[in-house]
Amino acid sequence: MARTGSDRQGGKPAATDREARLKAALKANLARRKAQARARSADDAENRPDDTGETD
């Protein structure tokens, strides 16, 4: 939905909108990076040899 000039009064709402968008983008980026880190650690755990020292 496009905003018209009458929706904003002064510079504050534009700055607030920008901050809200940046906050949402940062939150999404952090969630994505955490998911990637969890996936990497799960892959590492599966591929890691046993620490028992025994051979098959």
Sine and cosine of phi, psi and omega as CSV:
sin_phi,cos_phi,sin_psi,cos_psi,sin_omega,cos_omega
0.00,0.00,0.75,-0.66,-0.01,-1.00
-0.99,0.11,0.59,-0.81,0.04,-1.00
-0.99,-0.12,0.56,-0.83,0.06,-1.00
-0.98,-0.18,0.24,-0.97,-0.01,-1.00
-0.89,0.45,-0.42,0.91,-0.04,-1.00
-0.97,0.23,-0.21,0.98,0.02,-1.00
-0.96,0.28,-0.38,0.92,-0.08,-1.00
-0.92,-0.39,0.60,-0.80,0.07,-1.00
-0.78,-0.63,0.93,-0.36,-0.01,-1.00
0.98,0.18,-0.18,-0.98,-0.05,-1.00
-1.00,-0.04,-0.23,0.97,-0.07,-1.00
-0.88,0.48,-0.78,0.63,-0.05,-1.00
-0.87,0.50,-0.60,0.80,0.01,-1.00
-0.90,0.44,-0.69,0.73,0.02,-1.00
-0.91,0.40,-0.62,0.78,0.02,-1.00
-0.92,0.40,-0.66,0.75,0.05,-1.00
-0.88,0.47,-0.68,0.73,-0.01,-1.00
-0.89,0.45,-0.71,0.71,0.01,-1.00
-0.88,0.47,-0.64,0.77,0.02,-1.00
-0.91,0.42,-0.66,0.75,0.03,-1.00
-0.91,0.42,-0.67,0.74,0.02,-1.00
-0.91,0.42,-0.64,0.77,0.02,-1.00
-0.89,0.45,-0.69,0.72,0.02,-1.00
-0.91,0.41,-0.65,0.76,0.01,-1.00
-0.91,0.41,-0.65,0.76,0.02,-1.00
-0.90,0.44,-0.67,0.74,0.01,-1.00
-0.89,0.45,-0.68,0.73,0.02,-1.00
-0.91,0.41,-0.66,0.75,0.01,-1.00
-0.89,0.45,-0.70,0.72,0.01,-1.00
-0.89,0.45,-0.68,0.74,0.03,-1.00
-0.89,0.46,-0.67,0.75,0.01,-1.00
-0.91,0.43,-0.68,0.74,0.01,-1.00
-0.91,0.41,-0.62,0.78,0.05,-1.00
-0.90,0.44,-0.66,0.75,0.03,-1.00
-0.90,0.44,-0.66,0.75,0.03,-1.00
-0.90,0.43,-0.66,0.75,0.00,-1.00
-0.91,0.42,-0.65,0.76,0.04,-1.00
-0.90,0.44,-0.65,0.76,0.01,-1.00
-0.91,0.42,-0.65,0.76,0.02,-1.00
-0.91,0.42,-0.68,0.73,-0.03,-1.00
-0.93,0.37,-0.55,0.84,0.05,-1.00
-0.92,0.38,-0.66,0.76,0.04,-1.00
-0.90,0.43,-0.66,0.75,0.01,-1.00
-0.90,0.44,-0.63,0.78,-0.01,-1.00
-0.92,0.39,-0.59,0.81,0.01,-1.00
-0.95,0.31,-0.57,0.82,-0.08,-1.00
-1.00,-0.03,-0.11,0.99,-0.04,-1.00
-0.97,0.25,0.72,-0.69,0.05,-1.00
-0.93,0.36,0.37,-0.93,0.04,-1.00
-0.90,0.45,0.54,-0.84,0.01,-1.00
-1.00,-0.06,0.25,0.97,-0.06,-1.00
-0.98,0.20,-0.36,0.93,-0.01,-1.00
1.00,0.09,-0.06,1.00,0.00,-1.00
-1.00,0.09,0.52,-0.85,0.08,-1.00
-0.95,-0.31,0.46,-0.89,-0.04,-1.00
-0.98,0.17,0.00,0.00,0.00,0.00
